[in-house]
Amino acid sequence: MEGMHSMKKKSDSYYDKAWRWVEDTYLKYFGENRTSYGVKDTFKKGEVSGNKDIDGMQRQVGDTVGGQFGKGGVGESVGTHVDKGLLRGNM
């Protein structure tokens, strides 16, 4: 029984790594990393006013701030470091 558990754990590990690769490839295609995407998503989820102008402005601020952590942004190295270290538990 322990052998089956070990195989399942290994299988899950391969699945997680493969899925992480797919996500990273997708984000990289759009000039993003997990940090920049996460910042943008957080701002987007915070839209609660119901006013399209205020929510739109909040989305623009989130895109601007989040973009600074993506490819070409002033905080790209910070975003990459956070992505590889904190978000993946490699620090």
N, C-alpha and C positions, 0 to 999 in steps of 0.2 A: 504494500500500500504506500509506503514511503517513497518508493521509486516513481510511482504515478504522480505523487504530489510534487516531487522534484522535477519531473518532466513538464508538468503543468506550469510550474513556476518559471522554468526556462522558456517555455513557449510564450508565456505572458511577457517575459522580458524581451524576447525577439519582437513580439507584436508592438510593445511600447516603443522600442527603438525604431522600428519601421514606421510607425505612425508619427513619431517625433520627426523623423527624416522628411516625411510627406509634408508635415506642417511647416518645418523650416524651409523646405524648397518653395512652398507656396508663398510664405511670407517674404522670402528673399526675392522672388520674382516681382513682387510689388514694392521692393525697397524697404521692407519692414523687418523687424525682429520681434520677439515676444514682448519685449519691454515697450517698444513704440506702439504695438498693437494693443497691449494691455492698457496703456494710458488713454489711447483713443476710445477704447471700449468702455472704460470707466466713466469718462465724460459723457459718452453716449447714453449709458445706463442711468446717469444722473438727471436726465431730462425729465423734469416733473412739472414744469410750469404749465404745460398745455398750450402755451403761446408759441406759434411756429417761429416767430422772430427771435424770441429769447432762446428757445431750444436750438435754433439754427446757429445763433451766436455761440452758444455753449459748445456745439459740435465743432464749429470752426476753431474755437480756442483749443479744444481737445486735439483736433487734427494738427494744429500748429505746434502745440507742446509735444505731442506724441511724435510728430515728424522730426523733432530735434534729436530724438533717440534712434531714428532709423538711418538708412543709408544716406550719406551726404549731410546729415544734420550735425550741428556743433557738438552734440552729446552722443554721437554715434559710438564712440569707444566706450562710453559709460553704458549705453544700452546693450552693446555686445557683451560687455563684462558681466552686467547684471543677468543677462539672458543665459550666459554659459555658466555663471557661478551660482547665484542665488536661486534662480528659477529651476535649475536642474540639480541643485544640491551638490555641486562639484567644488565648492570653495573649501 
